[in-house]
Amino acid sequence: MAGTDEILSWRGRELYDRDGEKIGKIDEVYLDTTTNQPEWALVNTGLFGTKSTFVPLRDAEATGDEVRVAHTKSHVKDAPGIDADGRLSESEEAELYRHYGLDHPGGGGPDSGVGNGRTTRDVELLGEGGARDD
């Protein structure tokens, strides 16, 4: 997989499935709060990009201005509908891992020590801790 800085530069690029079918445009990259590694792409899909879907970045590769993931477009379209509110709860993340058939590090339970995802904009705006002073 590409390095963190390269993956963060993928925002705005087109995302394609393993067969070369266009899925949509990468709107945001979500980091795992425990490892600070890119974990999910939030992709604008659907007619006119009106739907947002989370796609795992595991095994994703960039070629030129395109990014290709290891899943089919239809599988991505069937992903759970999760609100893109800047963070993924542990249960939302576990649901995504199940949908994509990926092992969830540590099982993803409340005591697993696995952090939930947050957007890279949180990191840029709030620092590495990602905590807000609301």
C-alpha positions as CSV (number, residue, x, y, z in Angstrom):
1,M,0.0,0.0,0.0
2,A,1.1,3.6,-0.6
3,G,2.5,5.8,2.1
4,T,0.3,8.0,4.2
5,D,1.3,11.3,2.5
6,E,0.6,9.8,-0.9
7,I,-2.8,8.5,0.2
8,L,-3.8,11.9,1.7
9,S,-3.1,13.4,-1.7
10,W,-5.8,11.2,-3.3
11,R,-8.6,13.5,-2.2
12,G,-10.3,14.7,-5.4
13,R,-9.2,11.8,-7.5
14,E,-11.4,9.3,-9.2
15,L,-11.8,5.9,-7.6
16,Y,-12.1,2.7,-9.7
17,D,-13.0,-0.8,-8.8
18,R,-10.8,-3.9,-9.4
19,D,-12.2,-4.3,-12.9
20,G,-11.6,-0.7,-13.9
21,E,-15.2,0.5,-13.5
22,K,-15.5,4.1,-12.1
23,I,-17.0,4.2,-8.6
24,G,-16.8,7.9,-7.9
25,K,-14.6,10.7,-6.6
26,I,-12.7,10.5,-3.3
27,D,-14.0,13.3,-1.1
28,E,-12.1,12.5,2.1
29,V,-9.6,10.1,3.7
30,Y,-10.4,8.7,7.2
31,L,-7.5,7.7,9.5
32,D,-7.5,5.1,12.2
33,T,-7.2,6.9,15.5
34,T,-5.0,4.3,17.0
35,T,-2.5,3.9,14.2
36,N,-3.0,7.3,12.4
37,Q,-2.9,5.3,9.1
38,P,-5.3,5.9,6.3
39,E,-8.1,3.4,6.6
40,W,-11.2,4.5,4.6
41,A,-12.0,6.7,1.6
42,L,-15.2,8.6,1.6
43,V,-16.3,8.4,-2.0
44,N,-19.0,10.5,-3.7
45,T,-21.1,8.0,-5.7
46,G,-24.5,7.8,-7.3
47,L,-26.1,10.0,-9.8
48,F,-24.3,13.4,-9.8
49,G,-22.2,12.2,-6.8
50,T,-25.1,12.7,-4.4
51,K,-24.3,9.6,-2.2
52,S,-21.3,9.1,0.0
53,T,-19.9,5.6,0.6
54,F,-17.0,4.4,2.7
55,V,-14.4,2.2,0.8
56,P,-11.5,0.5,2.4
57,L,-8.1,1.7,1.3
58,R,-6.4,-1.6,2.2
59,D,-4.6,-2.7,-1.0
60,A,-5.6,0.5,-2.9
61,E,-3.2,1.6,-5.6
62,A,-2.8,4.9,-7.6
63,T,-1.9,5.1,-11.2
64,G,-1.7,8.6,-12.5
65,D,-4.8,10.5,-11.3
66,E,-6.8,7.3,-10.7
67,V,-7.0,5.1,-7.6
68,R,-8.1,1.5,-7.8
69,V,-9.4,-0.6,-5.0
70,A,-9.8,-4.4,-4.6
71,H,-13.6,-4.4,-4.5
72,T,-16.2,-4.4,-7.2
73,K,-18.4,-1.4,-7.9
74,S,-21.5,-3.3,-7.0
75,H,-20.0,-4.4,-3.6
76,V,-19.2,-0.8,-2.9
77,K,-22.7,0.4,-3.9
78,D,-24.1,-2.2,-1.4
79,A,-22.0,-0.9,1.5
80,P,-23.8,0.2,4.7
81,G,-25.1,3.7,4.6
82,I,-23.1,5.6,7.3
83,D,-23.3,9.3,7.8
84,A,-20.1,11.1,7.0
85,D,-19.9,13.3,10.1
86,G,-16.1,13.4,10.5
87,R,-15.8,10.3,12.6
88,L,-16.6,6.6,12.4
89,S,-17.8,5.0,15.6
90,E,-16.4,1.6,16.5
91,S,-19.7,-0.1,15.6
92,E,-19.9,1.7,12.2
93,E,-16.3,0.7,11.5
94,A,-17.0,-2.9,12.5
95,E,-20.1,-2.9,10.2
96,L,-17.9,-1.7,7.3
97,Y,-15.2,-4.3,8.0
98,R,-17.9,-7.1,8.0
99,H,-19.4,-5.8,4.7
100,Y,-16.1,-5.8,2.9
101,G,-15.0,-9.2,4.4
102,L,-12.0,-7.7,6.1
103,D,-10.5,-8.6,9.5
104,H,-11.2,-5.9,12.0
105,P,-8.0,-5.3,14.0
106,G,-8.6,-6.4,17.6
107,G,-12.1,-7.4,16.8
108,G,-13.4,-3.9,17.1
109,G,-15.2,-4.4,20.4
110,P,-15.5,-1.6,23.0
111,D,-12.5,-2.9,25.0
112,S,-10.4,-3.9,22.0
113,G,-8.2,-0.8,22.0
114,V,-9.1,-0.2,18.4
115,G,-9.8,3.4,17.7
116,N,-12.5,4.7,15.5
117,G,-11.7,6.5,12.3
118,R,-11.6,10.2,11.8
119,T,-11.2,12.4,8.8
120,T,-7.9,13.8,7.8
121,R,-9.4,17.3,8.1
122,D,-9.8,16.7,11.8
123,V,-6.1,15.9,12.0
124,E,-5.2,19.0,10.0
125,L,-7.5,21.3,12.0
126,L,-7.2,19.8,15.4
127,G,-3.8,18.1,15.6
128,E,-2.9,14.5,16.1
129,G,-5.2,14.0,19.1
130,G,-8.2,15.1,17.0
131,A,-10.0,16.2,20.2
132,R,-12.5,19.1,19.9
133,D,-13.0,21.7,22.6
134,D,-16.8,21.9,22.2
